Amino acid sequence: MKKIEAIIRPFKLDEVKEALVEEGIRGLTISEVRGYGRQKGHTETYRGSEYRIEFIPKIKIEVVVEDEKVENVIDAIVRTAKTGQVGDGKIFIYDIHEVIRIRTEESGKEAL
């Protein structure tokens, strides 16, 4: 099993979620996060004053999938989250050794 974390633009969340549902993903976790990468923030003007926004709002999506679904999930995220502009985000993939559903004590694939 793998855990996939995707950092995406907030306005892309609905499209990405729909694509993941189409891939058979039944559950995911999202968090509102802030950060910067190569873009290192940006400058905005408010009431004639310029100010710098260093940490850009993003959405982090976390989903755990079986190994055979990893490529399809990654493709779905990239296809729907990509705008072609700096700041589209990143995807991180981690190995998961075990999953346990607390309510039923199921483990492994059955717990997903």
MILOBA-955691 format. One line per field, with one value per residue (C-alpha): residue number from 1; x, y, z. Coordinates in steps of 0.1 Angstrom, whole numbers, plus 5000, padded with zeros to 4 digits. Each point is the difference from the previous one (the first is absolute). Example, Ala and Ser with C-alpha at 12.3 -4.5 7.8 and 13.67 -1.06 7.14 Angstrom:
2
nr	[1 / 2]
u	[5123 / 5014]
v	[4955 / 5034]
w	[5078 / 4993]
//
This chain:
112
nr	[1 / 2 / 3 / 4 / 5 / 6 / 7 / 8 / 9 / 10 / 11 / 12 / 13 / 14 / 15 / 16 / 17 / 18 / 19 / 20 / 21 / 22 / 23 / 24 / 25 / 26 / 27 / 28 / 29 / 30 / 31 / 32 / 33 / 34 / 35 / 36 / 37 / 38 / 39 / 40 / 41 / 42 / 43 / 44 / 45 / 46 / 47 / 48 / 49 / 50 / 51 / 52 / 53 / 54 / 55 / 56 / 57 / 58 / 59 / 60 / 61 / 62 / 63 / 64 / 65 / 66 / 67 / 68 / 69 / 70 / 71 / 72 / 73 / 74 / 75 / 76 / 77 / 78 / 79 / 80 / 81 / 82 / 83 / 84 / 85 / 86 / 87 / 88 / 89 / 90 / 91 / 92 / 93 / 94 / 95 / 96 / 97 / 98 / 99 / 100 / 101 / 102 / 103 / 104 / 105 / 106 / 107 / 108 / 109 / 110 / 111 / 112]
u	[5000 / 5011 / 4990 / 4997 / 5002 / 4993 / 5004 / 4977 / 4984 / 4968 / 4978 / 5010 / 4987 / 4965 / 5015 / 5026 / 4975 / 4977 / 5028 / 5010 / 4964 / 5000 / 5032 / 4982 / 5014 / 4975 / 5016 / 5025 / 5012 / 5005 / 5017 / 5004 / 5037 / 5023 / 5034 / 5023 / 5023 / 5019 / 4975 / 5010 / 4967 / 4988 / 4992 / 4965 / 4987 / 4973 / 4987 / 5031 / 5025 / 5021 / 5005 / 5016 / 4982 / 5027 / 4979 / 4975 / 4967 / 4999 / 4980 / 5016 / 4982 / 5009 / 4989 / 5012 / 4996 / 5010 / 5032 / 4982 / 4980 / 5029 / 5008 / 4963 / 4996 / 5031 / 4989 / 4965 / 5015 / 5025 / 4974 / 4975 / 5023 / 5024 / 4997 / 5035 / 5009 / 5026 / 4983 / 4979 / 5013 / 5017 / 4992 / 5018 / 4997 / 5007 / 5000 / 4973 / 5008 / 4966 / 4965 / 4975 / 4964 / 4993 / 4963 / 5002 / 5037 / 5003 / 5035 / 5018 / 4980 / 4967 / 5006 / 5002]
v	[5000 / 5036 / 5033 / 5028 / 5036 / 5026 / 5038 / 5018 / 5033 / 5005 / 5007 / 4966 / 4980 / 4991 / 4988 / 4979 / 4985 / 4990 / 4984 / 4980 / 4988 / 4989 / 4980 / 4982 / 5019 / 4998 / 5022 / 5028 / 5027 / 5036 / 5027 / 5037 / 5008 / 5029 / 4999 / 5009 / 4984 / 5014 / 5029 / 5013 / 5017 / 5030 / 5037 / 5015 / 5036 / 5009 / 5036 / 5013 / 4982 / 4971 / 4971 / 4966 / 4967 / 4975 / 4969 / 4992 / 4982 / 4965 / 4968 / 4967 / 4969 / 4967 / 4966 / 4964 / 4976 / 4965 / 4998 / 4992 / 5032 / 5024 / 5009 / 5006 / 5022 / 5020 / 5004 / 5012 / 5026 / 5013 / 5001 / 5020 / 5022 / 5012 / 5035 / 5002 / 5029 / 5003 / 4989 / 4971 / 4979 / 4967 / 4964 / 4979 / 4962 / 4980 / 4963 / 4989 / 4969 / 4995 / 5014 / 4992 / 5011 / 5007 / 4993 / 4964 / 4993 / 4990 / 5004 / 5002 / 5006 / 4993 / 5030 / 5024]
w	[5000 / 4994 / 5014 / 4974 / 5012 / 4974 / 5006 / 4975 / 4993 / 5020 / 4970 / 4985 / 5030 / 4986 / 4966 / 5017 / 5025 / 4971 / 4981 / 5031 / 5005 / 4963 / 5008 / 5028 / 5030 / 5028 / 5026 / 5002 / 5024 / 4991 / 5019 / 4994 / 5000 / 4992 / 4985 / 4972 / 4975 / 4971 / 4997 / 5035 / 5005 / 4981 / 5004 / 5001 / 5002 / 5025 / 5002 / 4983 / 5022 / 4988 / 5023 / 4996 / 5006 / 5008 / 5007 / 4973 / 5009 / 4987 / 5006 / 5011 / 4989 / 5018 / 4987 / 5007 / 4971 / 4990 / 4980 / 4967 / 5002 / 5006 / 4964 / 4991 / 5031 / 4991 / 4964 / 5012 / 5023 / 4974 / 4973 / 5021 / 5021 / 4973 / 4986 / 4986 / 5022 / 5028 / 5033 / 4987 / 5029 / 5008 / 5006 / 5026 / 5003 / 5032 / 5008 / 5025 / 5020 / 5016 / 5001 / 5028 / 5001 / 5037 / 5000 / 4986 / 5006 / 4963 / 4986 / 4967 / 4968 / 5018 / 5022 / 4971]
//
